[in-house]
Amino acid sequence: SRIIIYFRSNKIIIGETTIFPCITGLLELLTILFTPVAIMRRDIYGARYSGAICGLGYDLDSKNGLLPTNDIEIVFPFVFDNSDLETVNVIRAYISNTLGGNLDSTSTSQRYINLWQEAAVNKIIEYLLNIIFQDILISLV
């Protein structure tokens, strides 16, 4: 990491760190986007998802988690329903295509990779804005 302290202006600039901004739901969204396997949990009415267990999956023979000590349970601090799950899956598909797209031509591959990267970034920004506005509306009520 990199820390720069400006004593005259009382500023501290922190770079190349893992400090996240205080955005409700950001940690949960990033976890669900990048986990290899997520087991979704529904609320008692089955109307929306209340959280998920995220990890590396499980062994089909033993039915045990691959690394259960590294699994994490997240609780969604925002409304998360089937449309949100669909959005997350679209973003995951864009990321997967970008990282492991197996297209024939190099120029075609690069063109699609650029489109997928842009689409993934736009979807993530759109989704984060929805979460932020949802949090603001809830706090106003």
Order of alpha helices (4+ residues) and beta strands (2+ residues): beta-beta-alpha-beta-beta-beta-alpha-alpha
